[in-house]
Amino acid sequence: MTTEPRDLRVGDLMTADLVAAKPDDQIGRVRQQLTHLPIGAVPVLDEDDHPVGIVTLADLQEVAYESEPIAPCMSRPVCTIDTTATVRAAAGRFLDERLHHLVVLDHHRAVGILTPFDLLELLAD
């Protein structure tokens, strides 16, 4: 019996190599990650790896001081999904809420990120 793509779990499809920041990280460091790595968002995590915000290049458009902390620039609340959720549930969230990123949680800790492109790659294979 094969698993249908829509029944796969988010944990099977997410990008597990999570690029994240801490609230006191400098804006310049986060901007460099967003411009030099193939990512569209950087989750901001507290000391227990709980997501407290998320930053995209759009959040940094009006920022002048690269040495300031990222916390005031981050968007809140963070849209999250559990590793055990189905890909179908994630697709529904992307469509219904018009999301571009879901931070993936395992026991309330950020362990990955999922984007609509991850779902498209699944369908293209």
C-alpha positions in Angstrom: 0.0 0.0 0.0 1.5 3.3 -1.0 0.9 6.6 0.8 -0.9 9.3 -1.2 1.1 12.6 -1.3 -1.8 14.4 0.5 -1.6 11.9 3.4 2.2 12.4 4.0 3.1 14.2 7.3 4.5 17.7 7.4 7.6 16.2 9.2 8.3 14.2 6.1 8.3 17.1 3.8 9.5 20.1 5.8 13.0 21.7 5.4 14.6 20.5 8.6 17.8 22.5 8.2 16.1 25.5 9.9 17.9 28.9 9.6 16.7 30.8 12.7 17.5 33.9 14.7 17.2 35.0 18.3 15.4 38.2 19.2 18.6 40.1 20.0 20.4 39.0 16.7 21.4 42.0 14.6 19.3 43.1 11.7 22.3 43.0 9.4 23.0 39.3 10.2 19.4 38.3 9.4 19.3 40.4 6.3 22.5 38.6 5.1 20.9 35.2 5.7 17.8 36.2 3.7 19.8 37.6 0.8 22.6 34.9 0.6 20.7 31.7 1.4 17.9 30.1 -0.5 15.3 31.0 2.1 12.4 33.5 2.2 11.9 33.8 5.9 13.8 33.5 9.2 11.9 32.4 12.3 12.9 34.1 15.5 13.1 31.7 18.4 13.4 32.2 22.1 16.0 30.3 24.3 13.7 27.2 24.3 13.4 27.2 20.5 9.8 28.4 20.7 8.9 30.7 17.8 8.3 34.3 18.9 8.3 36.0 15.4 9.3 35.6 11.8 11.2 38.0 9.5 11.2 38.4 5.7 13.0 40.9 3.5 9.8 42.8 3.3 9.9 43.3 7.1 13.4 44.9 6.7 12.6 47.4 3.9 12.4 50.5 6.0 15.2 49.6 8.5 18.3 51.8 8.5 20.4 50.5 11.4 21.9 47.1 10.7 23.3 46.8 14.2 19.9 47.0 15.9 18.2 43.8 17.2 15.8 42.0 14.9 13.0 41.8 17.5 11.2 45.1 16.6 11.2 44.1 12.9 9.7 40.6 13.2 6.1 39.8 12.4 3.8 38.2 15.0 2.1 35.9 15.6 4.0 33.1 13.9 1.9 30.6 11.9 2.9 27.1 12.9 2.0 23.5 12.2 2.9 20.3 14.0 5.2 17.7 12.4 2.4 15.1 12.6 -0.1 17.2 10.6 -0.9 16.0 7.1 0.4 17.7 4.0 -3.3 18.1 3.0 -3.9 20.1 6.3 -0.9 22.2 5.5 -2.1 22.9 2.0 -5.5 23.9 3.4 -3.8 26.4 5.7 -1.7 27.9 2.9 -4.8 28.4 0.8 -7.3 29.5 3.5 -4.9 31.9 5.3 -2.8 33.0 2.3 0.4 31.9 4.0 3.9 31.8 2.6 5.6 29.9 5.5 4.6 27.6 8.3 7.1 27.1 11.1 7.0 23.4 11.9 6.8 22.4 15.6 7.6 19.2 17.5 6.5 19.4 21.1 6.2 23.2 20.8 9.8 23.6 19.6 10.7 24.8 16.1 12.2 22.0 14.1 11.6 23.1 10.5 9.8 25.2 8.0 7.3 24.4 5.2 6.4 26.5 2.2 4.0 26.1 -0.7 7.0 25.4 -2.9 7.7 22.3 -0.8 4.2 21.1 -1.7 4.8 21.9 -5.4 8.0 19.9 -5.4 6.1 16.9 -4.0 3.6 17.1 -6.8 6.3 17.6 -9.5 8.2 14.5 -8.5 
